[in-house]
Every structure is written in structure tokens, then in C-alpha cells.
Amino acid sequence: MSSDITDPAAARHRWEPARVECYAGYQGEETPRTVILCGTRFPVAGIVSRKRVRDGASGLTVEIFECRLAAGWTISLERSEDASWRVRKNVFVPRVDLN
């Protein structure tokens, strides 16, 4: 499979650096509270899922948060062992009100 930018499957799995403000408990930065994208602050309304994943090739562990933003989008955030954050591109899902 090509990793070319025109490949839709590859585009869905690209990650870009992100600024994230977190709740800092006794274990340091624990959960995302605000995501800053393109200079705009988006409060996190809730954590949909949280998982730790070990990369088989590098042996590094990352934590992946699926977050519901107050704006109605669901995004995926990745925090690496060095505490840097990345957001998965092309995963914004707008909230649809059916009422």
C-alpha cells in the first residue's frame, strides 16, 4: 500500500503536532481538558475512550484518547512517552442534532 498523500487510507492515519492543556493530577498530565487547533481553543467535553498502545517496532508506548469536544467533534489525540501531543488528521466528526 502506498503512503502517498493521495492515498485516502494513508491520509486517515496521519498525525500532526497539537497543543493540549491537561488536568494535572498526582501522576502529572493525566487527561486532556483543552485542545488548541489553528490558534483556537476547544474545550474537551468528555473522554470517549483511552488506551495505551505499544509500538512493536520502536518499543515505545503511546496513550491514545478519543475526545468529544464541546464544539461537537470527536477527535483522536496521541500522547507519547516524552509527553508530546499529536492529533490525528481528518477525524473531525460534527455533531448532528436530530431534534
Secondary structure, 3 states (H helix, E strand, C coil): CCCCCCCHHHHHCCEEECEEEEEEECCEEEEEEEEEECCEEEEEEEEEEEEEEECCCCCCEEEEEEEEECCCCEEEEEECCCCCEEEECCCCCCCCCCC
